[in-house]
């Protein structure tokens, strides 16, 4: 992984706002130490970056349509410091639309997103799913996630994990006290999405000090608007024999299951975090 300079606000001991980002212009931001990734100090974690990109879509293109799917491709290290978010409509429509957005550091793009938004309708009479329901968040024993992972983003989280967790499988609840942008309220779906990329670190199959397994993407499907706050995960991790893996999760909010997430992993034995 290319080395990234640590340019997060607060990395040098200076005051750091209680948020993941600070807006410096209508389309520009600077990352804070709370957004710091787990694999190296000078990167951003995809989780808050994904939340911010989605929040900017919602802010710049407000709509009564609902987010059905959002996918993120990681095109390289998500560098700390200053960056911009670009938003474009790919497929406009009265009932269905496709939006794309990207996080750009100068001329280099680190994250590319595509979001399907669908016009809502009344389907209350046919509601149903086959996903497992998690016990309440308060029933999950507290877990210090920093015991396995470093970085400011993981340190910003609180939550717990159930006792049946084992390598490659875990049920967890997490939440964060911080908004995406200093002084701004998170849109409901973005507030949920900003925590979902943690899934790949919740059911660790191998010690990250000896095995490198970052995800190169994140795809989230939702069946309704999430309730902000707690995000629940029932997570499974699979490693194949040729360096490819996958993390899959059933996602929940406090009202029950709400969708799924999948992450494609690049697995390298003997190349863990330094």
Buried (B, 14 or more C-beta within 10 A) or exposed (E): BEEBEBBBBBBEEEEBBEBBBBBEEEBEBBBBBBBBBBBBBBBBBBBBBBBBBBBBBBBBBEEEBBBBBBBBBBBBBBBBBBBBBBBEEEEEEEEEBBBBBBBBBEEEBBBBBBBBBBEEEEEEEEEEEEBEEBEEBEEBEEBEBEEBBBBBBBBBBBBBBBEEBEEBBBBBBBBBEBBBBBEBEBBBBBBBBBBBBBBBBBBBBBEBEEBBBBBBBBBBBBBBBBBBBBBBBBBBBEBEEEEEBBBBBBBBBBEEBBBBBBBBBEBEEEEBBE
